[in-house]
Amino acid sequence: MRPSPLQLLEGLAIGLLAGCVVATNPNYPAEWATLDTRRLGHCPAIEGIYVSTGSMALETGVECSTHSTAKKGDWQCSLDLATNLGMAGSGGAPVRLRQPDGETLEVTPLSENATIPTVLKEGKDFRCDADSLYFSGTENVFGSKFMSAVGLVVLTGGVANHTRAFARAENGELVMTVRGRMLFFYVGFPIATSGTSYVRWVPSPLAGQAK
C-alpha cells in the first residue's frame, strides 16, 4: 500500500534526530483469538450480530478525544459499536452487520424502533485493505484556518490522523484496531506521536437465532 502524506511526514520527522518521537503501540493481544482471513471481494468478512458494547484490551496507546465536537475520524474512547461505525449510538441494542456484496456494509441496531439498516459504501464511507475494513480521518490540530495561518508564521502546527479498522476473529468476535498518529511542529521542532488500541465485541445471543 502506498504510504499516506502523513506517514511520509512522520517518517521525515523520525529521521530528524533533533525531533521527538513518542510511540505506544502494543501488539495484538496474545490472549485474543486469531483474526479470520475470509473475505468478500477485497474486504474482510465481518458479518454477524454483536453486542453493542465492546471491551478494550488492558494495554492501550491511543490518545482519544472525549469532547462532543470531535471530528470524523477521531476516536472518542467509545466502546459502542454503532458509534465506531460512524453512526449514532445503538442505545444498548445488539448490532447486525450484513455485507450483501463486497462493497456494501449494512448496519442495523436491533432495537424496537430502529430496524432499517444504514447502508455504507466502500470508497465513500469506508475503505478496505489486505487486513481490515476501516474508517479514517485526518485533521489540522488547530482546527480553524485562522489559527493554522498563525501557526505557519511561528512554525507551529501539525496534522492528526485516527483510523478504526475492523476484522472478525476466528471465534466470531469483531475486533477493532484503533491507530492514532500525529505530526506536530513547535517553533520548528518536530514531534511525532503514534498509538494503538484494541477493542472487541462478542457475538450477541441473537446471532444463534438468526437464519
Buried (B, 14 or more C-beta within 10 A) or exposed (E): EEEBEBBEBBEEBBEEEEBEEEEBEBEEBEEBBEBBEEBBEEBBBBBBBBBBBBEBBEEBBBBBBEEEEBEEBBBBBBBBBBBBBBBEBBEEBBBBBBBEEBBBBBBBBBBEEBEEBBEBEBEEBBBBEEBBBBBBBBBBBBEEEEBBEEBEEEEBBBBBBBBBBBBBBEEEBBBBBBBBBBBBBBEEBBBBBBBBBBBBBBBBEBBEEEE
